[in-house]
């Protein structure tokens, strides 16, 4: 059983739709906004691919948003947009079958580090503001999104850095296949803060990025409207000695599980296309995220998936043809998904 995507919600430095994400990738130049005046702490750069003018109170109201960290706020906005775009209204009849699965790197790195620091610099550890503690746990965003929209189904947070979205997609697909849920909000989120900016600089990952992209994945037959994409399979692996071979093998397993021939793949989304240069046809269209939107870690795969949806939407003849979504981590983790996009997948219905 495959999962059907019927809605999406995006918050990114490129804009608030998958079409704008695709346009940024195609432009071939890095998206940059001024971050110098946003923080009191020093930053490794004055401009970065961060979201400008994001105001969670303006988008969601003051109630329940006063103490949210930025990652949680981004995820909540994207989840709400995905529900609206997918025309799914949680109510007492269906909310127990709707859930959230979010990919993350470490949750809000800034919240964790700031809270830990407070326990050392305050006169007594118990003087630390307890209201800020929930922001330090990795499942804060998924939990707050479920509370905000009244979702009582599967709720999970999957950590995996650049692999996180594909891990979350695999988790969600399994949950739907086994009958644990009818609809799941699946995505990834990464915030831009001095903490993530310096982490990216010190690990030579490039400028840190910021985004949240969430998709409404539904059980086939349970979708109310037309399918915007179909997730056929997801495969994961670990190849610390030869990541290219590991990724190729992972992609091969995903294609076999989806009963798709390598020669039929028309597009490759993700920042690791070179690892598949001897696997997929040389004519495949490549959609890398990092050159345009920076090191978005857990949100990178979600943005790449959005670019695929937008690409299929603008060229109907590509509708239904299989594409590959790939990712890998520095320690040898690899993942690949086979998806089909359908015409209309890039429309912004908000």
C-alpha positions, 0 to 999 in steps of 0.5 A: 500500500502506498501513501498519497500526498494531498496537501503541503505546507512550506515556510522557507527563505525562498518563500511559502510555496513549493513553486518558490522553492523550485524557483530558488533551486533553478536560479542557481544562486544562494538565497540570502537575508540579513541576519546581522541584527536579529541576534545579540550574539556574533554570527559567522556571516551577516547574510544567510538563507534564513526566513525573513519577517517570520512572525508566529503571533501574526500567523497563529495568534498570541494564544499558546505561542508566547514561549515557543522556540523558533523550530516549533513555531515554524513546524506548527505553521507548516502543519496548519498550512498542510491541513488547509491545503489538503482540505482536511479538518480534524474533528471528533470523528477523525482526529484519533486517526490523524497524527504527526511525524516530524524529522529533526536533527536535535530539536531546537539546539538554541533552546537546549543550549540556553536552558543548560547554560541557565542552570550554570549561571543562575544562583540556584538551578531551580531558578531556571524558568520551567516554562522553557523546558518543553522547548529542550526536548526533541518532540516539542514541535510534533507535540505542540502541533498535535495540541494546536490542531487537535490531533490524537493519532500517531505522534512521533519525532524522528532524529536523523539530520539530513536523513530525517525527512526520509526516516520520517516518511518511512515511519509514516508510510509503515504506520499507514500500511499497518492501519495505525493511521489514516492521515499523517502530517510528515515533514522536517524542520530546522531553525536558524540561530547563532548555534546552528550557524556556528555548528554549520561553519565549524563542520564545513557544512556551508551556511546554515539554512532554515525551513519547515516543509510538511506534507499531508500523507493519507491512506489510499482510498481515504483521500478526499481530493486528488492525489498530488503525489504518491510515495511508493517506497522508502529504503534506508541503510548504513555504509560508512566505508563507501557511501556512494555504493551504499546510496546506490544500493539503497536506491536500488532496493527502493526501486525494486520495492516500488517495482520501478525500472531505473531507466524510468526515473526522470528526476533526482532530488536531493544533495547527493546526486553524484552518488548515483551517477552510475545508477540512474540515466545521465539525462535525469533532472537534478534538483539539489537544495543546498546551493540555494537554501543552505544546510537545512539538515532535517528540512533538506529532504522535505524541501527537495520533495516539495521541489519535485511536486512543483516540477510535476505540477508545471509539466503535466507530461511528467505526471505519474513518472517515478522520481528518486529522493535521496539523502545521506549523512557524513557518518555513512547513513543513506536513504532513498524514496521512490515517488510519483508526482501528479499534475497540480502538485505545485499549486498553492491553495492557501 
